[in-house]
Amino acid sequence: AGITYFNTLEDYEKSEDLFERAQGEDLSEYYHIMAEYMQGESNYTDLEMEKLLEDFQKEFTYLEYEQKYSLLKVYDRINTKTAKEHVIQLAQEILESPDWYKNESDVRNMLERAQN
């Protein structure tokens, strides 16, 4: 449910609340922090958030479409060269996946922003 609020509804406050209640589950801590960041309420700097997302990707090496899309959205908010490289990589992976049609226009827009 928390991922739906994060990705589809973009209700980061509700997403943060759901993930806070689910503390201890695999992804909940990461998503809680990511939801705070997307609301502008995080104490994380862009570089710290970038590191957190990289840790997420290292810890969970196989990512489902929804998880990749979540990471893509957060990387898109970070204004660093490395974050843009992650956006390009994730967007290309998503567009090559069987679920490529989900959120296609958003993914392509984020890819275009990162390439410019």
Phi and psi restraints in degrees (range 20) as a CNS / XPLOR table:
assign (resid 1 and name C) (resid 2 and name N)
       (resid 2 and name CA) (resid 2 and name C) 1.0 -62.8 20.0 2
assign (resid 2 and name N) (resid 2 and name CA)
       (resid 2 and name C) (resid 3 and name N) 1.0 -37.4 20.0 2
assign (resid 2 and name C) (resid 3 and name N)
       (resid 3 and name CA) (resid 3 and name C) 1.0 -68.1 20.0 2
assign (resid 3 and name N) (resid 3 and name CA)
       (resid 3 and name C) (resid 4 and name N) 1.0 -35.6 20.0 2
assign (resid 3 and name C) (resid 4 and name N)
       (resid 4 and name CA) (resid 4 and name C) 1.0 -62.9 20.0 2
assign (resid 4 and name N) (resid 4 and name CA)
       (resid 4 and name C) (resid 5 and name N) 1.0 -44.5 20.0 2
assign (resid 4 and name C) (resid 5 and name N)
       (resid 5 and name CA) (resid 5 and name C) 1.0 -63.7 20.0 2
assign (resid 5 and name N) (resid 5 and name CA)
       (resid 5 and name C) (resid 6 and name N) 1.0 -35.4 20.0 2
assign (resid 5 and name C) (resid 6 and name N)
       (resid 6 and name CA) (resid 6 and name C) 1.0 -72.0 20.0 2
assign (resid 6 and name N) (resid 6 and name CA)
       (resid 6 and name C) (resid 7 and name N) 1.0 -54.0 20.0 2
assign (resid 6 and name C) (resid 7 and name N)
       (resid 7 and name CA) (resid 7 and name C) 1.0 -82.5 20.0 2
assign (resid 7 and name N) (resid 7 and name CA)
       (resid 7 and name C) (resid 8 and name N) 1.0 -50.5 20.0 2
assign (resid 7 and name C) (resid 8 and name N)
       (resid 8 and name CA) (resid 8 and name C) 1.0 -87.0 20.0 2
assign (resid 8 and name N) (resid 8 and name CA)
       (resid 8 and name C) (resid 9 and name N) 1.0 -49.6 20.0 2
assign (resid 8 and name C) (resid 9 and name N)
       (resid 9 and name CA) (resid 9 and name C) 1.0 -87.8 20.0 2
assign (resid 9 and name N) (resid 9 and name CA)
       (resid 9 and name C) (resid 10 and name N) 1.0 -15.7 20.0 2
assign (resid 9 and name C) (resid 10 and name N)
       (resid 10 and name CA) (resid 10 and name C) 1.0 52.1 20.0 2
assign (resid 10 and name N) (resid 10 and name CA)
       (resid 10 and name C) (resid 11 and name N) 1.0 34.1 20.0 2
assign (resid 10 and name C) (resid 11 and name N)
       (resid 11 and name CA) (resid 11 and name C) 1.0 -96.4 20.0 2
assign (resid 11 and name N) (resid 11 and name CA)
       (resid 11 and name C) (resid 12 and name N) 1.0 84.1 20.0 2
assign (resid 11 and name C) (resid 12 and name N)
       (resid 12 and name CA) (resid 12 and name C) 1.0 -70.2 20.0 2
assign (resid 12 and name N) (resid 12 and name CA)
       (resid 12 and name C) (resid 13 and name N) 1.0 -29.0 20.0 2
assign (resid 12 and name C) (resid 13 and name N)
       (resid 13 and name CA) (resid 13 and name C) 1.0 -65.9 20.0 2
assign (resid 13 and name N) (resid 13 and name CA)
       (resid 13 and name C) (resid 14 and name N) 1.0 -47.5 20.0 2
assign (resid 13 and name C) (resid 14 and name N)
       (resid 14 and name CA) (resid 14 and name C) 1.0 -65.0 20.0 2
assign (resid 14 and name N) (resid 14 and name CA)
       (resid 14 and name C) (resid 15 and name N) 1.0 -41.6 20.0 2
assign (resid 14 and name C) (resid 15 and name N)
       (resid 15 and name CA) (resid 15 and name C) 1.0 -59.6 20.0 2
assign (resid 15 and name N) (resid 15 and name CA)
       (resid 15 and name C) (resid 16 and name N) 1.0 -46.5 20.0 2
assign (resid 15 and name C) (resid 16 and name N)
       (resid 16 and name CA) (resid 16 and name C) 1.0 -58.8 20.0 2
assign (resid 16 and name N) (resid 16 and name CA)
       (resid 16 and name C) (resid 17 and name N) 1.0 -44.1 20.0 2
assign (resid 16 and name C) (resid 17 and name N)
       (resid 17 and name CA) (resid 17 and name C) 1.0 -61.2 20.0 2
assign (resid 17 and name N) (resid 17 and name CA)
       (resid 17 and name C) (resid 18 and name N) 1.0 -46.0 20.0 2
assign (resid 17 and name C) (resid 18 and name N)
       (resid 18 and name CA) (resid 18 and name C) 1.0 -64.5 20.0 2
assign (resid 18 and name N) (resid 18 and name CA)
       (resid 18 and name C) (resid 19 and name N) 1.0 -41.0 20.0 2
assign (resid 18 and name C) (resid 19 and name N)
       (resid 19 and name CA) (resid 19 and name C) 1.0 -72.6 20.0 2
assign (resid 19 and name N) (resid 19 and name CA)
       (resid 19 and name C) (resid 20 and name N) 1.0 -29.7 20.0 2
assign (resid 19 and name C) (resid 20 and name N)
       (resid 20 and name CA) (resid 20 and name C) 1.0 -65.3 20.0 2
assign (resid 20 and name N) (resid 20 and name CA)
       (resid 20 and name C) (resid 21 and name N) 1.0 -39.8 20.0 2
assign (resid 20 and name C) (resid 21 and name N)
       (resid 21 and name CA) (resid 21 and name C) 1.0 -68.7 20.0 2
assign (resid 21 and name N) (resid 21 and name CA)
       (resid 21 and name C) (resid 22 and name N) 1.0 -24.7 20.0 2
assign (resid 21 and name C) (resid 22 and name N)
       (resid 22 and name CA) (resid 22 and name C) 1.0 -94.8 20.0 2
assign (resid 22 and name N) (resid 22 and name CA)
       (resid 22 and name C) (resid 23 and name N) 1.0 16.2 20.0 2
assign (resid 22 and name C) (resid 23 and name N)
       (resid 23 and name CA) (resid 23 and name C) 1.0 -48.5 20.0 2
assign (resid 23 and name N) (resid 23 and name CA)
       (resid 23 and name C) (resid 24 and name N) 1.0 138.5 20.0 2
assign (resid 23 and name C) (resid 24 and name N)
       (resid 24 and name CA) (resid 24 and name C) 1.0 103.3 20.0 2
assign (resid 24 and name N) (resid 24 and name CA)
       (resid 24 and name C) (resid 25 and name N) 1.0 -21.2 20.0 2
assign (resid 24 and name C) (resid 25 and name N)
       (resid 25 and name CA) (resid 25 and name C) 1.0 -78.9 20.0 2
assign (resid 25 and name N) (resid 25 and name CA)
       (resid 25 and name C) (resid 26 and name N) 1.0 156.2 20.0 2
assign (resid 25 and name C) (resid 26 and name N)
       (resid 26 and name CA) (resid 26 and name C) 1.0 -44.7 20.0 2
assign (resid 26 and name N) (resid 26 and name CA)
       (resid 26 and name C) (resid 27 and name N) 1.0 -56.1 20.0 2
assign (resid 26 and name C) (resid 27 and name N)
       (resid 27 and name CA) (resid 27 and name C) 1.0 -97.0 20.0 2
assign (resid 27 and name N) (resid 27 and name CA)
       (resid 27 and name C) (resid 28 and name N) 1.0 -9.1 20.0 2
assign (resid 27 and name C) (resid 28 and name N)
       (resid 28 and name CA) (resid 28 and name C) 1.0 -59.4 20.0 2
assign (resid 28 and name N) (resid 28 and name CA)
       (resid 28 and name C) (resid 29 and name N) 1.0 -41.5 20.0 2
assign (resid 28 and name C) (resid 29 and name N)
       (resid 29 and name CA) (resid 29 and name C) 1.0 -63.8 20.0 2
assign (resid 29 and name N) (resid 29 and name CA)
       (resid 29 and name C) (resid 30 and name N) 1.0 -44.7 20.0 2
assign (resid 29 and name C) (resid 30 and name N)
       (resid 30 and name CA) (resid 30 and name C) 1.0 -61.6 20.0 2
assign (resid 30 and name N) (resid 30 and name CA)
       (resid 30 and name C) (resid 31 and name N) 1.0 -48.4 20.0 2
assign (resid 30 and name C) (resid 31 and name N)
       (resid 31 and name CA) (resid 31 and name C) 1.0 -65.4 20.0 2
assign (resid 31 and name N) (resid 31 and name CA)
       (resid 31 and name C) (resid 32 and name N) 1.0 -35.3 20.0 2
assign (resid 31 and name C) (resid 32 and name N)
       (resid 32 and name CA) (resid 32 and name C) 1.0 -59.7 20.0 2
assign (resid 32 and name N) (resid 32 and name CA)
       (resid 32 and name C) (resid 33 and name N) 1.0 -46.9 20.0 2
assign (resid 32 and name C) (resid 33 and name N)
       (resid 33 and name CA) (resid 33 and name C) 1.0 -67.5 20.0 2
assign (resid 33 and name N) (resid 33 and name CA)
       (resid 33 and name C) (resid 34 and name N) 1.0 -40.7 20.0 2
assign (resid 33 and name C) (resid 34 and name N)
       (resid 34 and name CA) (resid 34 and name C) 1.0 -63.1 20.0 2
assign (resid 34 and name N) (resid 34 and name CA)
       (resid 34 and name C) (resid 35 and name N) 1.0 -39.9 20.0 2
assign (resid 34 and name C) (resid 35 and name N)
       (resid 35 and name CA) (resid 35 and name C) 1.0 -65.6 20.0 2
assign (resid 35 and name N) (resid 35 and name CA)
       (resid 35 and name C) (resid 36 and name N) 1.0 -40.4 20.0 2
assign (resid 35 and name C) (resid 36 and name N)
       (resid 36 and name CA) (resid 36 and name C) 1.0 -59.5 20.0 2
assign (resid 36 and name N) (resid 36 and name CA)
       (resid 36 and name C) (resid 37 and name N) 1.0 -45.1 20.0 2
assign (resid 36 and name C) (resid 37 and name N)
       (resid 37 and name CA) (resid 37 and name C) 1.0 -61.5 20.0 2
assign (resid 37 and name N) (resid 37 and name CA)
       (resid 37 and name C) (resid 38 and name N) 1.0 -42.6 20.0 2
assign (resid 37 and name C) (resid 38 and name N)
       (resid 38 and name CA) (resid 38 and name C) 1.0 -66.9 20.0 2
assign (resid 38 and name N) (resid 38 and name CA)
       (resid 38 and name C) (resid 39 and name N) 1.0 -23.5 20.0 2
assign (resid 38 and name C) (resid 39 and name N)
       (resid 39 and name CA) (resid 39 and name C) 1.0 -87.9 20.0 2
assign (resid 39 and name N) (resid 39 and name CA)
       (resid 39 and name C) (resid 40 and name N) 1.0 -5.9 20.0 2
assign (resid 39 and name C) (resid 40 and name N)
       (resid 40 and name CA) (resid 40 and name C) 1.0 78.4 20.0 2
assign (resid 40 and name N) (resid 40 and name CA)
       (resid 40 and name C) (resid 41 and name N) 1.0 18.2 20.0 2
assign (resid 40 and name C) (resid 41 and name N)
       (resid 41 and name CA) (resid 41 and name C) 1.0 -108.4 20.0 2
assign (resid 41 and name N) (resid 41 and name CA)
       (resid 41 and name C) (resid 42 and name N) 1.0 9.6 20.0 2
assign (resid 41 and name C) (resid 42 and name N)
       (resid 42 and name CA) (resid 42 and name C) 1.0 -88.0 20.0 2
assign (resid 42 and name N) (resid 42 and name CA)
       (resid 42 and name C) (resid 43 and name N) 1.0 148.5 20.0 2
assign (resid 42 and name C) (resid 43 and name N)
       (resid 43 and name CA) (resid 43 and name C) 1.0 -86.5 20.0 2
assign (resid 43 and name N) (resid 43 and name CA)
       (resid 43 and name C) (resid 44 and name N) 1.0 -1.3 20.0 2
assign (resid 43 and name C) (resid 44 and name N)
       (resid 44 and name CA) (resid 44 and name C) 1.0 -77.3 20.0 2
assign (resid 44 and name N) (resid 44 and name CA)
       (resid 44 and name C) (resid 45 and name N) 1.0 135.2 20.0 2
assign (resid 44 and name C) (resid 45 and name N)
       (resid 45 and name CA) (resid 45 and name C) 1.0 -77.7 20.0 2
assign (resid 45 and name N) (resid 45 and name CA)
       (resid 45 and name C) (resid 46 and name N) 1.0 170.9 20.0 2
assign (resid 45 and name C) (resid 46 and name N)
       (resid 46 and name CA) (resid 46 and name C) 1.0 -57.7 20.0 2
assign (resid 46 and name N) (resid 46 and name CA)
       (resid 46 and name C) (resid 47 and name N) 1.0 -43.6 20.0 2
assign (resid 46 and name C) (resid 47 and name N)
       (resid 47 and name CA) (resid 47 and name C) 1.0 -66.5 20.0 2
assign (resid 47 and name N) (resid 47 and name CA)
       (resid 47 and name C) (resid 48 and name N) 1.0 -37.7 20.0 2
assign (resid 47 and name C) (resid 48 and name N)
       (resid 48 and name CA) (resid 48 and name C) 1.0 -67.6 20.0 2
assign (resid 48 and name N) (resid 48 and name CA)
       (resid 48 and name C) (resid 49 and name N) 1.0 -39.1 20.0 2
assign (resid 48 and name C) (resid 49 and name N)
       (resid 49 and name CA) (resid 49 and name C) 1.0 -66.9 20.0 2
assign (resid 49 and name N) (resid 49 and name CA)
       (resid 49 and name C) (resid 50 and name N) 1.0 -40.9 20.0 2
assign (resid 49 and name C) (resid 50 and name N)
       (resid 50 and name CA) (resid 50 and name C) 1.0 -58.0 20.0 2
assign (resid 50 and name N) (resid 50 and name CA)
       (resid 50 and name C) (resid 51 and name N) 1.0 -44.6 20.0 2
assign (resid 50 and name C) (resid 51 and name N)
       (resid 51 and name CA) (resid 51 and name C) 1.0 -62.8 20.0 2
assign (resid 51 and name N) (resid 51 and name CA)
       (resid 51 and name C) (resid 52 and name N) 1.0 -42.3 20.0 2
assign (resid 51 and name C) (resid 52 and name N)
       (resid 52 and name CA) (resid 52 and name C) 1.0 -61.0 20.0 2
assign (resid 52 and name N) (resid 52 and name CA)
       (resid 52 and name C) (resid 53 and name N) 1.0 -43.1 20.0 2
assign (resid 52 and name C) (resid 53 and name N)
       (resid 53 and name CA) (resid 53 and name C) 1.0 -66.1 20.0 2
assign (resid 53 and name N) (resid 53 and name CA)
       (resid 53 and name C) (resid 54 and name N) 1.0 -38.3 20.0 2
assign (resid 53 and name C) (resid 54 and name N)
       (resid 54 and name CA) (resid 54 and name C) 1.0 -64.6 20.0 2
assign (resid 54 and name N) (resid 54 and name CA)
       (resid 54 and name C) (resid 55 and name N) 1.0 -39.4 20.0 2
assign (resid 54 and name C) (resid 55 and name N)
       (resid 55 and name CA) (resid 55 and name C) 1.0 -63.3 20.0 2
assign (resid 55 and name N) (resid 55 and name CA)
       (resid 55 and name C) (resid 56 and name N) 1.0 -41.5 20.0 2
assign (resid 55 and name C) (resid 56 and name N)
       (resid 56 and name CA) (resid 56 and name C) 1.0 -55.1 20.0 2
assign (resid 56 and name N) (resid 56 and name CA)
       (resid 56 and name C) (resid 57 and name N) 1.0 -48.3 20.0 2
assign (resid 56 and name C) (resid 57 and name N)
       (resid 57 and name CA) (resid 57 and name C) 1.0 -66.9 20.0 2
assign (resid 57 and name N) (resid 57 and name CA)
       (resid 57 and name C) (resid 58 and name N) 1.0 -32.8 20.0 2
assign (resid 57 and name C) (resid 58 and name N)
       (resid 58 and name CA) (resid 58 and name C) 1.0 -73.4 20.0 2
assign (resid 58 and name N) (resid 58 and name CA)
       (resid 58 and name C) (resid 59 and name N) 1.0 -40.0 20.0 2
assign (resid 58 and name C) (resid 59 and name N)
       (resid 59 and name CA) (resid 59 and name C) 1.0 -70.8 20.0 2
assign (resid 59 and name N) (resid 59 and name CA)
       (resid 59 and name C) (resid 60 and name N) 1.0 -38.4 20.0 2
assign (resid 59 and name C) (resid 60 and name N)
       (resid 60 and name CA) (resid 60 and name C) 1.0 -115.8 20.0 2
assign (resid 60 and name N) (resid 60 and name CA)
       (resid 60 and name C) (resid 61 and name N) 1.0 85.8 20.0 2
assign (resid 60 and name C) (resid 61 and name N)
       (resid 61 and name CA) (resid 61 and name C) 1.0 -69.9 20.0 2
assign (resid 61 and name N) (resid 61 and name CA)
       (resid 61 and name C) (resid 62 and name N) 1.0 -29.0 20.0 2
assign (resid 61 and name C) (resid 62 and name N)
       (resid 62 and name CA) (resid 62 and name C) 1.0 -101.7 20.0 2
assign (resid 62 and name N) (resid 62 and name CA)
       (resid 62 and name C) (resid 63 and name N) 1.0 116.1 20.0 2
assign (resid 62 and name C) (resid 63 and name N)
       (resid 63 and name CA) (resid 63 and name C) 1.0 -114.4 20.0 2
assign (resid 63 and name N) (resid 63 and name CA)
       (resid 63 and name C) (resid 64 and name N) 1.0 134.1 20.0 2
assign (resid 63 and name C) (resid 64 and name N)
       (resid 64 and name CA) (resid 64 and name C) 1.0 -73.4 20.0 2
assign (resid 64 and name N) (resid 64 and name CA)
       (resid 64 and name C) (resid 65 and name N) 1.0 166.4 20.0 2
assign (resid 64 and name C) (resid 65 and name N)
       (resid 65 and name CA) (resid 65 and name C) 1.0 -51.4 20.0 2
assign (resid 65 and name N) (resid 65 and name CA)
       (resid 65 and name C) (resid 66 and name N) 1.0 -50.1 20.0 2
assign (resid 65 and name C) (resid 66 and name N)
       (resid 66 and name CA) (resid 66 and name C) 1.0 -59.7 20.0 2
assign (resid 66 and name N) (resid 66 and name CA)
       (resid 66 and name C) (resid 67 and name N) 1.0 -37.8 20.0 2
assign (resid 66 and name C) (resid 67 and name N)
       (resid 67 and name CA) (resid 67 and name C) 1.0 -70.1 20.0 2
assign (resid 67 and name N) (resid 67 and name CA)
       (resid 67 and name C) (resid 68 and name N) 1.0 -41.1 20.0 2
assign (resid 67 and name C) (resid 68 and name N)
       (resid 68 and name CA) (resid 68 and name C) 1.0 -62.5 20.0 2
assign (resid 68 and name N) (resid 68 and name CA)
       (resid 68 and name C) (resid 69 and name N) 1.0 -41.5 20.0 2
assign (resid 68 and name C) (resid 69 and name N)
       (resid 69 and name CA) (resid 69 and name C) 1.0 -64.4 20.0 2
assign (resid 69 and name N) (resid 69 and name CA)
       (resid 69 and name C) (resid 70 and name N) 1.0 -39.5 20.0 2
assign (resid 69 and name C) (resid 70 and name N)
       (resid 70 and name CA) (resid 70 and name C) 1.0 -60.5 20.0 2
assign (resid 70 and name N) (resid 70 and name CA)
       (resid 70 and name C) (resid 71 and name N) 1.0 -48.6 20.0 2
assign (resid 70 and name C) (resid 71 and name N)
       (resid 71 and name CA) (resid 71 and name C) 1.0 -60.2 20.0 2
assign (resid 71 and name N) (resid 71 and name CA)
       (resid 71 and name C) (resid 72 and name N) 1.0 -42.8 20.0 2
assign (resid 71 and name C) (resid 72 and name N)
       (resid 72 and name CA) (resid 72 and name C) 1.0 -57.3 20.0 2
assign (resid 72 and name N) (resid 72 and name CA)
       (resid 72 and name C) (resid 73 and name N) 1.0 -45.2 20.0 2
assign (resid 72 and name C) (resid 73 and name N)
       (resid 73 and name CA) (resid 73 and name C) 1.0 -61.6 20.0 2
assign (resid 73 and name N) (resid 73 and name CA)
       (resid 73 and name C) (resid 74 and name N) 1.0 -40.7 20.0 2
assign (resid 73 and name C) (resid 74 and name N)
       (resid 74 and name CA) (resid 74 and name C) 1.0 -73.7 20.0 2
assign (resid 74 and name N) (resid 74 and name CA)
       (resid 74 and name C) (resid 75 and name N) 1.0 -45.0 20.0 2
assign (resid 74 and name C) (resid 75 and name N)
       (resid 75 and name CA) (resid 75 and name C) 1.0 -56.6 20.0 2
assign (resid 75 and name N) (resid 75 and name CA)
       (resid 75 and name C) (resid 76 and name N) 1.0 -35.6 20.0 2
assign (resid 75 and name C) (resid 76 and name N)
       (resid 76 and name CA) (resid 76 and name C) 1.0 -62.2 20.0 2
assign (resid 76 and name N) (resid 76 and name CA)
       (resid 76 and name C) (resid 77 and name N) 1.0 -25.8 20.0 2
assign (resid 76 and name C) (resid 77 and name N)
       (resid 77 and name CA) (resid 77 and name C) 1.0 -84.3 20.0 2
assign (resid 77 and name N) (resid 77 and name CA)
       (resid 77 and name C) (resid 78 and name N) 1.0 -14.7 20.0 2
assign (resid 77 and name C) (resid 78 and name N)
       (resid 78 and name CA) (resid 78 and name C) 1.0 -91.0 20.0 2
assign (resid 78 and name N) (resid 78 and name CA)
       (resid 78 and name C) (resid 79 and name N) 1.0 130.3 20.0 2
assign (resid 78 and name C) (resid 79 and name N)
       (resid 79 and name CA) (resid 79 and name C) 1.0 -101.3 20.0 2
assign (resid 79 and name N) (resid 79 and name CA)
       (resid 79 and name C) (resid 80 and name N) 1.0 67.4 20.0 2
assign (resid 79 and name C) (resid 80 and name N)
       (resid 80 and name CA) (resid 80 and name C) 1.0 -134.1 20.0 2
assign (resid 80 and name N) (resid 80 and name CA)
       (resid 80 and name C) (resid 81 and name N) 1.0 159.7 20.0 2
assign (resid 80 and name C) (resid 81 and name N)
       (resid 81 and name CA) (resid 81 and name C) 1.0 -62.3 20.0 2
assign (resid 81 and name N) (resid 81 and name CA)
       (resid 81 and name C) (resid 82 and name N) 1.0 -42.4 20.0 2
assign (resid 81 and name C) (resid 82 and name N)
       (resid 82 and name CA) (resid 82 and name C) 1.0 -64.2 20.0 2
assign (resid 82 and name N) (resid 82 and name CA)
       (resid 82 and name C) (resid 83 and name N) 1.0 -40.1 20.0 2
assign (resid 82 and name C) (resid 83 and name N)
       (resid 83 and name CA) (resid 83 and name C) 1.0 -62.7 20.0 2
assign (resid 83 and name N) (resid 83 and name CA)
       (resid 83 and name C) (resid 84 and name N) 1.0 -41.1 20.0 2
assign (resid 83 and name C) (resid 84 and name N)
       (resid 84 and name CA) (resid 84 and name C) 1.0 -61.4 20.0 2
assign (resid 84 and name N) (resid 84 and name CA)
       (resid 84 and name C) (resid 85 and name N) 1.0 -38.4 20.0 2
assign (resid 84 and name C) (resid 85 and name N)
       (resid 85 and name CA) (resid 85 and name C) 1.0 -63.8 20.0 2
assign (resid 85 and name N) (resid 85 and name CA)
       (resid 85 and name C) (resid 86 and name N) 1.0 -39.2 20.0 2
assign (resid 85 and name C) (resid 86 and name N)
       (resid 86 and name CA) (resid 86 and name C) 1.0 -65.4 20.0 2
assign (resid 86 and name N) (resid 86 and name CA)
       (resid 86 and name C) (resid 87 and name N) 1.0 -39.6 20.0 2
assign (resid 86 and name C) (resid 87 and name N)
       (resid 87 and name CA) (resid 87 and name C) 1.0 -59.6 20.0 2
assign (resid 87 and name N) (resid 87 and name CA)
       (resid 87 and name C) (resid 88 and name N) 1.0 -47.2 20.0 2
assign (resid 87 and name C) (resid 88 and name N)
       (resid 88 and name CA) (resid 88 and name C) 1.0 -60.4 20.0 2
assign (resid 88 and name N) (resid 88 and name CA)
       (resid 88 and name C) (resid 89 and name N) 1.0 -47.4 20.0 2
assign (resid 88 and name C) (resid 89 and name N)
       (resid 89 and name CA) (resid 89 and name C) 1.0 -61.8 20.0 2
assign (resid 89 and name N) (resid 89 and name CA)
       (resid 89 and name C) (resid 90 and name N) 1.0 -50.6 20.0 2
assign (resid 89 and name C) (resid 90 and name N)
       (resid 90 and name CA) (resid 90 and name C) 1.0 -65.7 20.0 2
assign (resid 90 and name N) (resid 90 and name CA)
       (resid 90 and name C) (resid 91 and name N) 1.0 -41.5 20.0 2
assign (resid 90 and name C) (resid 91 and name N)
       (resid 91 and name CA) (resid 91 and name C) 1.0 -61.6 20.0 2
assign (resid 91 and name N) (resid 91 and name CA)
       (resid 91 and name C) (resid 92 and name N) 1.0 -42.4 20.0 2
assign (resid 91 and name C) (resid 92 and name N)
       (resid 92 and name CA) (resid 92 and name C) 1.0 -65.5 20.0 2
assign (resid 92 and name N) (resid 92 and name CA)
       (resid 92 and name C) (resid 93 and name N) 1.0 -40.8 20.0 2
assign (resid 92 and name C) (resid 93 and name N)
       (resid 93 and name CA) (resid 93 and name C) 1.0 -61.7 20.0 2
assign (resid 93 and name N) (resid 93 and name CA)
       (resid 93 and name C) (resid 94 and name N) 1.0 -43.4 20.0 2
assign (resid 93 and name C) (resid 94 and name N)
       (resid 94 and name CA) (resid 94 and name C) 1.0 -63.9 20.0 2
assign (resid 94 and name N) (resid 94 and name CA)
       (resid 94 and name C) (resid 95 and name N) 1.0 -45.8 20.0 2
assign (resid 94 and name C) (resid 95 and name N)
       (resid 95 and name CA) (resid 95 and name C) 1.0 -68.2 20.0 2
assign (resid 95 and name N) (resid 95 and name CA)
       (resid 95 and name C) (resid 96 and name N) 1.0 -19.1 20.0 2
assign (resid 95 and name C) (resid 96 and name N)
       (resid 96 and name CA) (resid 96 and name C) 1.0 -95.2 20.0 2
assign (resid 96 and name N) (resid 96 and name CA)
       (resid 96 and name C) (resid 97 and name N) 1.0 -2.4 20.0 2
assign (resid 96 and name C) (resid 97 and name N)
       (resid 97 and name CA) (resid 97 and name C) 1.0 -87.8 20.0 2
assign (resid 97 and name N) (resid 97 and name CA)
       (resid 97 and name C) (resid 98 and name N) 1.0 165.4 20.0 2
assign (resid 97 and name C) (resid 98 and name N)
       (resid 98 and name CA) (resid 98 and name C) 1.0 -61.7 20.0 2
assign (resid 98 and name N) (resid 98 and name CA)
       (resid 98 and name C) (resid 99 and name N) 1.0 -22.5 20.0 2
assign (resid 98 and name C) (resid 99 and name N)
       (resid 99 and name CA) (resid 99 and name C) 1.0 -97.4 20.0 2
assign (resid 99 and name N) (resid 99 and name CA)
       (resid 99 and name C) (resid 100 and name N) 1.0 22.9 20.0 2
assign (resid 99 and name C) (resid 100 and name N)
       (resid 100 and name CA) (resid 100 and name C) 1.0 -54.8 20.0 2
assign (resid 100 and name N) (resid 100 and name CA)
       (resid 100 and name C) (resid 101 and name N) 1.0 -29.8 20.0 2
assign (resid 100 and name C) (resid 101 and name N)
       (resid 101 and name CA) (resid 101 and name C) 1.0 -75.3 20.0 2
assign (resid 101 and name N) (resid 101 and name CA)
       (resid 101 and name C) (resid 102 and name N) 1.0 -18.5 20.0 2
assign (resid 101 and name C) (resid 102 and name N)
       (resid 102 and name CA) (resid 102 and name C) 1.0 -70.8 20.0 2
assign (resid 102 and name N) (resid 102 and name CA)
       (resid 102 and name C) (resid 103 and name N) 1.0 127.0 20.0 2
assign (resid 102 and name C) (resid 103 and name N)
       (resid 103 and name CA) (resid 103 and name C) 1.0 56.1 20.0 2
assign (resid 103 and name N) (resid 103 and name CA)
       (resid 103 and name C) (resid 104 and name N) 1.0 29.4 20.0 2
assign (resid 103 and name C) (resid 104 and name N)
       (resid 104 and name CA) (resid 104 and name C) 1.0 -55.7 20.0 2
assign (resid 104 and name N) (resid 104 and name CA)
       (resid 104 and name C) (resid 105 and name N) 1.0 -45.7 20.0 2
assign (resid 104 and name C) (resid 105 and name N)
       (resid 105 and name CA) (resid 105 and name C) 1.0 -65.4 20.0 2
assign (resid 105 and name N) (resid 105 and name CA)
       (resid 105 and name C) (resid 106 and name N) 1.0 -39.5 20.0 2
assign (resid 105 and name C) (resid 106 and name N)
       (resid 106 and name CA) (resid 106 and name C) 1.0 -63.2 20.0 2
assign (resid 106 and name N) (resid 106 and name CA)
       (resid 106 and name C) (resid 107 and name N) 1.0 -43.8 20.0 2
assign (resid 106 and name C) (resid 107 and name N)
       (resid 107 and name CA) (resid 107 and name C) 1.0 -62.7 20.0 2
assign (resid 107 and name N) (resid 107 and name CA)
       (resid 107 and name C) (resid 108 and name N) 1.0 -45.0 20.0 2
assign (resid 107 and name C) (resid 108 and name N)
       (resid 108 and name CA) (resid 108 and name C) 1.0 -65.0 20.0 2
assign (resid 108 and name N) (resid 108 and name CA)
       (resid 108 and name C) (resid 109 and name N) 1.0 -37.9 20.0 2
assign (resid 108 and name C) (resid 109 and name N)
       (resid 109 and name CA) (resid 109 and name C) 1.0 -63.6 20.0 2
assign (resid 109 and name N) (resid 109 and name CA)
       (resid 109 and name C) (resid 110 and name N) 1.0 -42.1 20.0 2
assign (resid 109 and name C) (resid 110 and name N)
       (resid 110 and name CA) (resid 110 and name C) 1.0 -66.7 20.0 2
assign (resid 110 and name N) (resid 110 and name CA)
       (resid 110 and name C) (resid 111 and name N) 1.0 -39.8 20.0 2
assign (resid 110 and name C) (resid 111 and name N)
       (resid 111 and name CA) (resid 111 and name C) 1.0 -61.8 20.0 2
assign (resid 111 and name N) (resid 111 and name CA)
       (resid 111 and name C) (resid 112 and name N) 1.0 -44.7 20.0 2
assign (resid 111 and name C) (resid 112 and name N)
       (resid 112 and name CA) (resid 112 and name C) 1.0 -62.7 20.0 2
assign (resid 112 and name N) (resid 112 and name CA)
       (resid 112 and name C) (resid 113 and name N) 1.0 -43.8 20.0 2
assign (resid 112 and name C) (resid 113 and name N)
       (resid 113 and name CA) (resid 113 and name C) 1.0 -60.4 20.0 2
assign (resid 113 and name N) (resid 113 and name CA)
       (resid 113 and name C) (resid 114 and name N) 1.0 -41.3 20.0 2
assign (resid 113 and name C) (resid 114 and name N)
       (resid 114 and name CA) (resid 114 and name C) 1.0 -69.2 20.0 2
assign (resid 114 and name N) (resid 114 and name CA)
       (resid 114 and name C) (resid 115 and name N) 1.0 -29.6 20.0 2
assign (resid 114 and name C) (resid 115 and name N)
       (resid 115 and name CA) (resid 115 and name C) 1.0 -81.9 20.0 2
assign (resid 115 and name N) (resid 115 and name CA)
       (resid 115 and name C) (resid 116 and name N) 1.0 -13.9 20.0 2
